C-alpha cells in the first residue's frame, strides 16, 4: 500500500526549495533557510508516520451488513462495521458504493469517521431501490490522510455483494396492476363444466350412481322424488409464464421499464392464481443456454418461490432466444396435459413467433402479452403532448402489423399492453380458458 502525494505536498516541496535557495543566496535571510529545512523535515516525518498508519489501515476488518432481499417500496438498511485491533487510532474517509439503481434516502455513504484504537465503529445509511431484480454493490473505499492533507493512503475493498429486489406487496395488493382483479375477480369464477364445486348449476332427478351427498333433501321433499343438486366445478389451470429478460425489455426509466412492469404483473398474477389453486410455473427467457425454469406446481409457497426468482432477475446481454426457452420449459417445466402459456415479450420480429408453432401443434393454449414500446413511452404524458405522441405511435404501428398478421395465421393472439392494463389482460385470458373447462 503506497503513500500518494497531494497538490499540497508539491506546494510544500516548492516552498521548501525556494526558502532554502533564498537562505543560501542571501546570508541576511538565514531564517528562510531554517524554514525550508523545517518544511523538508516535516514533509518526510509526516510521510513516514502515515506509512506506519497505513499498516493499521490495511489490518482493519470492514464488513458491510444488509438484508439480501428487499421489496421495491422498502428502504434497505446498510451498515458498515469497522473493527480496529491495532493500538493506533485512525481518522478515515469512507465511501461505500451502493447499487446503481438505488437512491440514498437517509444517512450518508460518504463520510469522515474516527476509529478508536482497539475499538469498533458502525455506520448506517438507508437506500431505496428503483428497479426490480438483482443489483450489485460496489467497492468500499477507505482513505487515510495526514492532518494537513499532504499525503493519503487509499484502501479499496473489493467484494461481490448482491441485493435482490422483489415486486412490492403493496403493488400486488393495492397497485394499479391489480386494481382490475380486486374489483372484478374478488368472487369465485368457475368453469361451465358441471361437477364438484360450490356454485349452484341446476337441480335434476336422481340417477343411479349419483353420490348420496349430492341429494338436495329440501327439493326432494317439495317434488316428492329424489332430486340432486349439481354445481359448477372449479377446474385448475396449468399456467406456464415465459418471461423475456432480454436487453430490449430494459427500455424506459429505472423502475418503469417494460421488465419492471412485467415483473409486477407476474408477481400479481401468481399471487392471484395461488389463491385459486392453479398450477403455475415460470421460464426466464434469456440468450441461448441461459434460460431457467421453475416447474409447474401450486400453492402459496410456490408463488413465493416465483417471486423470489423475479427478485433475482438480471437482464441478458444480447437478444433473447425464445426457441431455447420453450425447449427448457417443455423439458423441465413438469408440463402435463393442456397448459396455458403466457409469453411476455416485446416481440421485435416475426421470427420470434415461429417457435410457438410447436406449442400450438401440441394443443396448448398460447397467448403473447407484448409490452408495446409506444404505450410505455406515452405513459406519463398528458394533454397535447400525449395527443401528438399518439399520432406518431399510430404511424409506427404500421410496421408492427406484419407481425400481428403472422400471429393471426398461427392462431396465436398477441395482446399489446401498456403499464396500466398488463395485469388486466393477463387475468382475463386466464379466466376465459378456465370458463372453457380449464387445462
C-alpha positions, -999 to +999 in steps of 0.1 A: +000+000+000+018+031-012+016+067+001+005+092-025+011+129-027-015+156-029-011+191-046-004+205-011+027+183-008+040+195-041+035+231-029+053+224+004+083+210-016+084+240-038+082+264-008+110+245+010+132+246-021+126+283-026+132+291+011+165+271+012+176+289-021+169+323-006+188+315+026+218+303+007+219+332-018+212+359+008+231+353+041+209+380+057+179+359+050+190+329+071+155+324+086+144+313+052+170+286+052+158+272+086+122+275+074+130+254+043+148+228+063+119+226+087+094+221+059+116+193+044+118+176+078+080+179+083+075+165+048+094+133+055+083+128+091+047+131+081+052+107+052+068+080+074+041+084+101+014+079+075+032+049+061+032+034+096-005+041+100-012+025+066-003-008+080-030-003+106-054+007+079-047-024+060-054-046+090-089-031+097-118-056+095-145-040+074-179-056+070-210-045+050-242-057+066-277-057+049-306-079+040-301-099+008-337-094-002-360-064-001-391-050-019-391-021-043-411+002-019-390-005+012-358+012+024-328-010+027-306-005+058-269-008+051-244-009+079-206-006+076-189-022+106-151-014+112-130-032+138-096-018+147-074-043+166-043-021+165-030+004+190-034+033+166-065+055+163-074+063+128-093+092+112-108+078+079-127+090+049-152+063+039-170+058+006-193+029+002-207+024-034-243+013-033-261-003-063-267+019-094-305+017-094-309+027-057-313+061-043-299+074-010-328+081+014-312+087+048-277+089+063-246+091+041-225+066+022-196+090+021-183+105+054-154+111+077-152+089+109-128+082+137-119+046+146-105+043+181-075+022+190-086-014+197-121-002+191-152-006+169-174+018+149-206+012+130-220+035+103-256+032+089-273+046+058-306+038+040-312+034+003-343+027-017-345+006-049-359+020-081-358-012-102-367-049-097-341-077-099-306-084-088-283-055-081-246-053-072-229-032-046-197-016-055-164-014-036-158+001-001-130+027-001-111+039+029-088+069+027-063+079+054-047+114+054-022+133+075-035+164+094-026+188+066-036+165+037-001+164+022-003+126+017-030+100+016-033+062+015-062+045-002-075+010+006-101-004-018-121-034-005-134-054-034-163-078-027-191-094-047-222-084-028-258-085-042-292-075-031-324-089-046-354-066-051-388-082-054-421-066-066-436-049-035-465-064-016-482-031-017-481-031-055-496-066-055-523-057-030-534-022-040-515-011-070-526-002-105-518-036-119-542-054-096-569-029-093-589-046-120-585-080-103-596-067-069-627-051-084-637-078-109-624-111-096-628-109-058-656-135-061-652-171-073-650-176-111-659-211-122-659-231-154-691-240-171-683-277-166-706-294-141-691-314-113-676-309-078-677-273-068-696-246-048-715-226-073-751-238-080-757-251-115-791-269-115-814-294-098-822-326-116-837-360-108-816-386-091-799-411-115-784-444-103-748-438-094-751-402-082-734-397-048-758-395-019-741-364-006-754-345-037-791-352-029-809-320-022-833-331+006-854-299+007-860-301-031-868-338-027-895-330-001-910-304-024-911-326-055-918-359-038-889-375-056-852-377-052-835-345-066-798-339-070-781-306-066-754-301-093-727-274-091-702-259-114-668-275-110-637-253-105-611-267-128-575-257-121-553-243-148-518-252-158-502-219-163-466-215-176-452-180-179-424-173-204-408-140-193-385-122-217-354-109-198-336-097-229-319-063-232-348-048-251-371-053-221-349-027-202-364+002-222-376+031-201-365+048-169-353+029-138-383+014-121-406+020-151-390-003-177-410-029-196-394-056-175-403-039-142-439-037-152-439-073-164-424-085-131-451-067-112-478-082-134-463-117-130-460-113-092-496-102-090-507-130-113-490-158-094-503-145-060-538-144-076-538-179-091-522-194-060-553-185-041-573-202-069-554-234-066-540-233-101-507-248-112-481-223-122-445-221-133-421-196-149-394-197-175-370-168-176-360-163-213-325-150-219-300-158-246-291-193-257-283-217-228-291-191-202-328-197-197-340-210-163-372-228-153-393-232-122-417-261-130-454-262-126-466-265-090-493-250-069-497-232-035-486-201-018-451-214-012-445-220-049-459-185-057-433-171-032-406-191-049-415-175-083-415-140-067-380-147-052-369-158-087-382-125-101-362-106-074-330-123-088-336-113-124-307-099-144-311-085-179-295-106-206-266-091-226-280-100-260-312-108-278-335-134-262-338-169-275-375-179-274-368-213-291-344-223-263-367-210-236-395-232-249-373-263-251-363-257-215-399-251-205-412-284-221-382-304-208-381-292-172-414-275-166-434-305-155-458-299-184-486-324-182-518-320-201-531-289-218-513-258-205-518-221-209-485-204-220-482-167-214-453-154-234-444-120-221-421-105-247-418-073-268-415-094-300-391-075-322-395-096-353-418-121-370-391-148-364-400-146-327-434-162-334-420-193-353-411-214-322-446-210-308-459-232-336-448-263-317-469-254-287-500-248-309-494-282-326-493-298-291-528-284-284-516-260-258-531-225-254-506-198-263-511-161-256-484-134-263-485-105-239-464-079-256-453-047-237-457-024-267-430+003-266-451+033-277-476+026-249-448+028-224-434+059-240-468+076-238-472+066-201-470+098-181-477+122-210-507+144-207-527+168-229-513+180-262-480+160-257-500+128-254-521+136-284-491+144-306-473+112-294-504+091-302-503+103-338-466+093-341-473+059-324-501+052-349-476+057-377-451+034-361-478+008-356-479+001-393-445-017-390-460-039-364-490-050-385-469-075-403-461-093-370-497-093-360-508-108-393-482-136-389-496-143-354-531-145-368-520-171-393-506-192-364-538-186-344-518-170-316-534-139-300-510-111-294-521-085-269-503-052-269-503-039-234-491-008-216-482-001-179-519+002-169-536-028-185-510-056-185-524-075-155-560-069-165-555-086-199-535-115-184-562-123-159-590-120-185-572-146-207-566-170-178-603-168-168-615-172-203-596-205-206-610-216-172-645-209-184-639-232-213-631-260-190-596-254-176-564-271-186 
